[in-house]
Amino acid sequence: MTPLVERGQIITMVQEAMDSGARQERACTVISLSERTLQRWQIDQTLGDQRPCRVQTPSNRLSALERQKVLTVANSVEFGSLPPSQIVPILADRGEYIASESTFYRILKAENLLRHRGAERPAQRRHKPRALCATAPNQLFSWDITYLPTPVKGIYFYLYLFMDIFSRKIIGWQIYESESGELASDVMRDICAREAIKADQVVLHSDNGHPMKGATMLATLQALGVSPSFSRPAVSNDNPYSEALFKTLKYRPAYPHRAFESLLAARQWVGVFVQWYNEEHRHSAINFVTPAERHAGLDTALLEKRTLVYEAAKKRCPERWSGTTRNWQPILVVHLNPDQQIAAKDEKIEGELELKIAA
């Protein structure tokens, strides 16, 4: 609230500025004052601020003793685990009224007591998994388990599938009749032996399933020198590469419309799929080379050859090209759950590397 004396001074200052040639709007802007406020003050300079200065206190507010009774009841042994929506009806059944539900909630909130009141574990705050990236094969793996149907409803075969995120190659898989960390550990040991994985070379990302976080699997990863990484619970976007691979597998035209008759039939079909996916499938996310070619480091030469083909085609018929030819540069950095700043930095590095390759 602006005192009456200060109002008069402001009105005088604005008038002096206007007498010197300034516009009223500009003078008010300089002193951060609304023109409408100035005009209201000028109507009657003897009236001060008409807003009430006192702090109003509701006449029906609870007394300190009544507030304390609310807190005592809400925190008692009987009601300590119940919300106000349960407490108030129970008291009403006993012919007792202390306060309304909203009053209970308001008082508990003011005392910082409006928190989890049940016996079960309170909700945990989840944080996004750490940002990871790969610039070469055998740096960042992803794995998951998916169900394959059997002739018996409710019983499944379990496909364990490991992939290299940089190359998108399926580096290990197996199908079992059960889901366990011990079986996953066997597959991981076999992968590390075949790929000659050294200690502290690979990060293995997965969701929060029991086989992934079980003691056996974690002990195996520690012994192999592989760092584990986990998604948030119930967030499939944190493990997008494995989820996308499973969709590719189950939406293949050759995917059986009926259940797999046996474990052997399931393994035979998945074996054919893995061969096609790694050796024949030109993956869109790695500029349409096969995962096996990229894993072996052959993609750079293949993409350079495509660039030469396109440049030659442009020279033969330049009128058919309105700009540059198709970008066949290799994908140099692959991100998993990137932070915005880290992704921007890596994109800058990737751009610099592409310029060097082009030169």
C-alpha positions, 0 to 999 in steps of 0.5 A: 500500500502506498502512503498518501504522502508518497502518492502526492510525491509520485503525482508531482514527479510525473507531472514535472516529467510531462511538463518537460515533454515526456508522455505520461505512459513513458513516465509511468513505465520508468517508475513501474506504475500503472497509468490506471493507478495514477489516474485513480490517485488523481481523482481525489488526492485526499483519499488514501488506500481504501483496502482494509489493513487488518488481518481478518480472522474467521470467527468460527475457526478452531481453538488451539485446544480443538486443533490439538484434539484433532491431532491427538485423534489422527495420531492415536493408535486406533486412527494412526494408519487411517486417512481422515476420510475413514476417521470422520465416519467412524467417529460419527458412528460413535456419535462424536464430531470433532471436525470435518474431513477437510479440516482434518486434512488442512490441520494435518497438512499444516503440521506436515503430517499428511503423508503415507499413513498405511502399513505398506511400503510408501511409494518410492521416488524413481529417477531416470537411469543414468545416460549411456552411449556407445561409440563402438561394438561391445560397449553397451548391451541390452537384454530382456526376456519375452514369452513364447506361447505353448500349446498349454494355456498359461504356460510359456517358453522364455526367450532370453535375448541379448543385443549390442545397442551400437550395432543392433546385433543379437549377440546371444540368445537361448530359450528355456522352460523357466525364468531364472537368473541362473540361466541368464548367467549361463548365457552371459558367460557364453557371450563374454567368452565368444566376444572376448569381453574384458573387465570394465568393458561393457555395460549391461542394461535391463529392466527390473525383473527378478532374473535381472536383479537376482543375486546370481546374475549380479554376482556373475556380472561382477565376476565378469567385470560387467557393469549393470544398469537398470530401468525404472519399474514399469517404464518400458521406454527406459529399455527401448532397444530390447522392446523394439527387437521383440516387436520386430520378432513377433511381427515378422510375417513368418512368426507362427500364428499358433503356439510352438509345439515344443521347445525344439520348435521354438529354438529352431524358429528363433534360430532362423530369425536371428540369422535373418536379423543379423545377416540379412535385415538392413536396420533403419536405425543404422542407415540400412546396413545389417547388424552383423556388418556394423558389428564387424566394422564393415558399415563405413566402407559400405556407406562410402560406396553408396555415397559414391554411387549417389554422387555418380548418379547426380553427375549423370542427371543433375536436373533430378537433384534439387539439393545434396544427395542422400546422407549415407554417413555412418551413425557414430554415437548411439544413446540410451536414456540420454540427458539433453545436455549430454546428447547435444554435446555428443551430437556436436562431437558426432558432427565433427567426426562426420566432417573429418570422415568426409574430408 
